[in-house]
Amino acid sequence: MDKFWGSNFSNKALKVRPSPIREMLSVVNQPGMISFAGGMPAPDVFPVKEFHEGTEVFLRDGPSLLQYGTTEGFTPLKEYLSEWTAPRMGRKAALDEMLLTSGSQQVLDLMGWAMIDPGDYVITEDPSYLAALTAFHNHGSRFIGIPTDAEGMVVDMLPEKIEKARSEGKKVKFIYTIVNFQNPAGCTLSLERRKKLVEISNKYGVPIFEDDPYGYVRFDGDHLPSIFSLDQEGGVIYAGSFSKILAPGTRIGWCTGSRDIIRKLTVFKQSTDLCSSPISQALIYEYCKKGYLDAHLPKIVADYRAKRDAMEDSFKKYLPLDEVSWVKPEGGFFYWIHMPHIDAEDLFKKAIEKKVAFVIGAPFFANGGGEHNARINYTYSTPDTIEEGVKRLGEAMREMLGKA
Ligand SMILES: Cc1ncc(COP(=O)(O)O)c(C=O)c1O
């Protein structure tokens, strides 16, 4: 082991795991590859011109924007967000119930700092967002996975799981759920289950972490009330993000919750990054206050809906339909497909030969499973490349099934 570094690494560093899909994804940049692998917005819908307009703020407020900001976040943006999110949150959150963060990914890490001791348990959906599992794992978390179906987490299973864990002396710290257009499964937690989840959380005193970066990207049907808005006891923390509705390069997200948890997260944020970029927060505020965000949302919804439809049509046209099933997502970025007779890792290798990439299902499960699943992104490609990519994927599947 290296004299300086390796021999001095922390236990955390020795246990940290690089993303299991990173290596796989290194092939994605090969020439001619069609990638359904990432989770990125379409670059051609970024509102470059409108965002750039906000840079005039430098001539007005340059010195303060180039200074350190407050850990809590840029007040005008918090005020805007409090108002803008009120319909979803059921009320206007007070400013000290909100924290602006460096992406919503930072909320995941801060929740780890505030809530998780090594050996504690977090309840997650099976499957769940890979970088959430990694962030919690880095704080020493173990996981209790709850299956999902077309209506999201099967919340009826929670009481038994919580009681069993407690009877075994396990500490269950919170329930992590991606309520809308889940990453990776694409599903949305039904209203009935949202209500039940709040009931269970209140009954057992297990808080809920409602992660909602995709909620505003809805193609069909009506928005559902957030879990935060259904809870009257202060047991829910809600995380949102500008990444999917504006641009991930802004690296700004937020969370809303009761003062107890927001204060703790703020203290940990102080030692993590002091503050999120004041420049970025001010540019977002300039953009939003001119009404550009409200005007932009219908554009991305229309663009991504057309791509979702292109993918749905291509699936029906090119995939072996008796061997693949999926639920059409009502919003968000992903399809999640199930292939009972195809190993996703083998399919990945075959697909790469045919120059189409996706993400295999297994890494999204904290405790194993998902070998016959794949996550397929549609927002990043054009409808034409979607059709060509799905055609290649269908060929790869048929070859694996011996039906080519
Ligand atoms: C479910 C979920 N939560 C959080 C994030 C983090 O997003 P960001 O840090 O860009 O806000 C992502 C990104 O893909 C995500 O899918």
The ligand as an SDF file (V2000), in Angstrom:
LIG
                    3D

 16 16  0  0  0  0  0  0  0  0999 V2000
  -33.6330   11.1190   -8.4480 C   0  0  0  0  0  0  0  0  0  0  0  0
  -32.5320   12.1170   -8.5370 C   0  0  0  0  0  0  0  0  0  0  0  0
  -32.2270   12.8400   -7.4640 N   0  0  0  0  0  0  0  0  0  0  0  0
  -31.2450   13.7480   -7.4820 C   0  0  0  0  0  0  0  0  0  0  0  0
  -30.5050   13.9640   -8.6440 C   0  0  0  0  0  0  0  0  0  0  0  0
  -29.3910   14.9650   -8.5840 C   0  0  0  0  0  0  0  0  0  0  0  0
  -29.6010   16.0210   -9.4340 O   0  0  0  0  0  0  0  0  0  0  0  0
  -28.8880   17.4430   -9.2990 P   0  0  0  0  0  0  0  0  0  0  0  0
  -27.7930   17.3470   -8.2900 O   0  0  0  0  0  0  0  0  0  0  0  0
  -28.3820   17.7410  -10.6580 O   0  0  0  0  0  0  0  0  0  0  0  0
  -29.9690   18.3790   -8.8300 O   0  0  0  0  0  0  0  0  0  0  0  0
  -30.7840   13.2260   -9.7960 C   0  0  0  0  0  0  0  0  0  0  0  0
  -29.9850   13.3980  -11.0160 C   0  0  0  0  0  0  0  0  0  0  0  0
  -30.0910   12.7020  -11.9810 O   0  0  0  0  0  0  0  0  0  0  0  0
  -31.8280   12.2730   -9.7380 C   0  0  0  0  0  0  0  0  0  0  0  0
  -32.1530   11.5190  -10.7900 O   0  0  0  0  0  0  0  0  0  0  0  0
  1  2  1  0
  2  3  1  0
  2 15  2  0
  3  4  2  0
  4  5  1  0
  5  6  1  0
  5 12  2  0
  6  7  1  0
  7  8  1  0
  8  9  2  0
  8 10  1  0
  8 11  1  0
 12 13  1  0
 12 15  1  0
 13 14  2  0
 15 16  1  0
M  END
$$$$
